[in-house]
């Protein structure tokens, strides 16, 4: 590790193979907690390169417990987190809306590190028991159109560094990896990214894959469609600025989409939206992200048509039904 840290101190980058080896060694417990904390801290003082992100991703996928769920519409809605905006659990709610609309979802999630309440925090609080049992995961997809993949159960590296990430309390390169290393390897992905530089690195990687993808970065720094400002998308159709006005929405105040200060508060917002008691701001943000996910699966559809699909799933309580069905499968 001393050699690796000196490499970082000299502002040098790692090759794809070196990055893969570093993460493999971290996952296998080769370094102690102080060494790993030093590496994660020093590493995040500069930008990640394409080669490094590829190497880290390669190691994570090679070491992970695979999830075999074959379906053409299988999608993950996953953000990097680390945007410091403390929103409610938008992508997780949007995942249930997409499932309620009849699409298959493999939601990759984890506990919050730089935010108060990650997707795993709220799911656990609301009664979901994390599992890596393939039969239970497949039952979830069959009965609820969705399975929830709690990252530490599938990735040895994430389990190894979890206590250190919690103690550091800031975003690390593991935030950047989350959307890239879904063990189900879904054929469709809606990816939220916290800055434009990383969004372009992601876009380069996804261009080399067979995945249908949409990468989102809000111009005011959110890793999702926030409706607080315009946002950029990257897809097979290219790079595009999407204005709030052109989508037919009014600009929101950031306070309208903040999360609760506790997991209990966040869970209350979560269930409120699913039960039809969300504010119009909360509903619109969830539905816009769900619509973008549906459009990722069906690029030939208009955003408006995808939004109506998502809206029907929420208003008809089919999104709520998916949530209840998933909770029951993990009992």
CORFENHU-V202775 format. One record per residue. N is the residue number from 1. RES is the residue in one letter. PSI is psi in degrees with one decimal (* if undefined). Layout:
BEGIN
n = {N;N}
res = {RES;RES}
psi = {PSI;PSI}
END
This chain:
BEGIN
n = {1;2;3;4;5;6;7;8;9;10;11;12;13;14;15;16;17;18;19;20;21;22;23;24;25;26;27;28;29;30;31;32;33;34;35;36;37;38;39;40;41;42;43;44;45;46;47;48;49;50;51;52;53;54;55;56;57;58;59;60;61;62;63;64;65;66;67;68;69;70;71;72;73;74;75;76;77;78;79;80;81;82;83;84;85;86;87;88;89;90;91;92;93;94;95;96;97;98;99;100;101;102;103;104;105;106;107;108;109;110;111;112;113;114;115;116;117;118;119;120;121;122;123;124;125;126;127;128;129;130;131;132;133;134;135;136;137;138;139;140;141;142;143;144;145;146;147;148;149;150;151;152;153;154;155;156;157;158;159;160;161;162;163;164;165;166;167;168;169;170;171;172;173;174;175;176;177;178;179;180;181;182;183;184;185;186;187;188;189;190;191;192;193;194;195;196;197;198;199;200;201;202;203;204;205;206;207;208;209;210;211;212;213;214;215;216;217;218;219;220;221;222;223;224;225;226;227;228;229;230;231;232;233;234;235;236;237;238;239;240;241;242;243;244;245;246;247;248;249;250;251;252;253;254;255;256;257;258;259;260;261;262;263;264;265;266;267;268;269;270;271;272;273;274;275;276;277;278;279;280;281;282;283;284;285;286;287;288;289;290;291;292;293;294;295;296;297;298;299;300;301;302;303;304;305;306;307;308;309;310;311;312;313;314;315;316;317;318;319;320;321;322;323;324;325;326;327;328;329;330;331}
res = {X;X;X;X;X;X;X;X;X;X;X;X;X;X;X;X;X;X;X;X;X;X;X;X;X;X;X;X;X;X;X;X;X;X;X;X;X;X;X;X;X;X;X;X;X;X;X;X;X;X;X;X;X;X;X;X;X;X;X;X;X;X;X;X;X;X;X;X;X;X;X;X;X;X;X;X;X;X;X;X;X;X;X;X;X;X;X;X;X;X;X;X;X;X;X;X;X;X;X;X;X;X;X;X;X;X;X;X;X;X;X;X;X;X;X;X;X;X;X;X;X;X;X;X;X;X;X;X;X;X;X;X;X;X;X;X;X;X;X;X;X;X;X;X;X;X;X;X;X;X;X;X;X;X;X;X;X;X;X;X;X;X;X;X;X;X;X;X;X;X;X;X;X;X;X;X;X;X;X;X;X;X;X;X;X;X;X;X;X;X;X;X;X;X;X;X;X;X;X;X;X;X;X;X;X;X;X;X;X;X;X;X;X;X;X;X;X;X;X;X;X;X;X;X;X;X;X;X;X;X;X;X;X;X;X;X;X;X;X;X;X;X;X;X;X;X;X;X;X;X;X;X;X;X;X;X;X;X;X;X;X;X;X;X;X;X;X;X;X;X;X;X;X;X;X;X;X;X;X;X;X;X;X;X;X;X;X;X;X;X;X;X;X;X;X;X;X;X;X;X;X;X;X;X;X;X;X;X;X;X;X;X;X;X;X;X;X;X;X;X;X;X;X;X;X;X;X;X;X;X;X}
psi = {-33.3;-42.7;-40.6;-44.9;-41.4;-36.0;-43.1;-42.2;-26.6;9.9;31.4;156.6;168.4;151.3;171.4;-43.1;-41.8;-41.3;-41.4;-43.4;-39.6;-47.6;-34.4;-42.4;-37.5;-46.3;-33.4;9.9;27.1;-26.9;153.8;174.2;-40.0;-41.5;-42.0;-39.3;-41.5;-43.0;-47.9;-37.3;-50.0;-38.6;-40.5;8.0;2.5;172.9;148.9;147.9;164.8;-46.0;-41.1;-44.9;-40.5;-43.4;-44.7;-44.4;-44.8;-45.0;-45.0;-44.7;-33.5;-33.7;-14.4;158.9;114.4;151.8;117.2;89.9;102.4;119.5;134.9;-29.9;4.0;127.5;151.2;136.3;105.4;130.7;161.9;-21.6;-169.9;12.5;-8.4;16.7;-16.5;48.3;167.0;179.8;73.5;-50.2;-31.4;-43.9;-43.6;-31.8;-41.1;-31.6;-44.4;-42.2;-40.6;-26.2;-1.5;4.8;157.6;133.4;134.0;92.3;117.2;127.7;172.9;172.7;152.2;141.2;-60.4;-8.0;164.5;-26.2;99.7;177.5;-38.8;-36.2;-48.1;-37.7;-42.4;-43.6;-36.2;8.3;7.5;131.5;116.6;142.2;151.1;19.7;116.7;-37.1;-42.2;-38.2;-42.8;-35.2;-40.0;-45.2;-39.5;-43.8;-31.6;-5.3;13.2;145.1;153.0;124.1;99.2;111.2;-44.7;-22.3;-15.5;-18.6;107.9;-37.0;-41.4;-35.0;-40.2;-42.1;-3.9;-48.2;-34.9;-41.8;-41.8;-41.9;-37.6;-43.8;15.4;164.6;144.1;-177.2;-15.0;-30.2;-41.4;-25.6;-29.4;-55.6;-22.5;-14.4;31.3;121.1;-14.8;-11.7;58.1;151.0;-9.5;139.8;132.3;117.4;123.5;134.0;139.9;-13.2;161.6;-37.0;-46.4;-34.7;-39.0;-33.4;-45.0;-45.8;-39.7;-44.2;-44.1;-27.2;-25.4;-1.7;172.6;4.8;137.5;124.0;152.3;124.2;132.0;133.8;116.4;140.8;-19.6;17.4;1.1;152.0;37.7;173.3;113.3;-17.8;12.2;-7.7;177.1;163.9;154.1;144.4;147.4;127.8;-173.8;-21.3;-4.6;-167.4;133.1;138.9;127.3;120.4;145.3;-41.9;-42.4;-23.8;-8.3;22.5;155.3;148.9;132.4;154.6;135.5;-31.8;-23.6;-13.9;18.9;156.7;178.8;162.9;-17.0;167.3;-37.7;-42.0;-42.7;-41.0;-34.8;-41.5;-44.2;-53.0;-31.7;-45.0;-46.9;-32.3;2.4;13.0;13.3;156.6;164.9;-35.1;-47.7;-46.5;-45.5;-39.7;-45.2;-45.8;-35.2;-41.4;-39.4;-40.6;-39.9;-34.8;-43.6;-38.9;-29.8;-41.2;-38.7;74.7;-17.9;-15.7;152.2;157.9;-39.2;-44.7;-40.0;-37.4;-43.2;-37.6;-46.8;-42.9;-42.1;-40.5;-37.3;-48.2;-31.9;-4.9;13.9;-30.4;-41.4;-41.2;-40.3;-42.2;-48.4;-40.3;-38.4;-43.9;-40.5;-30.4;-24.0;2.3;*}
END
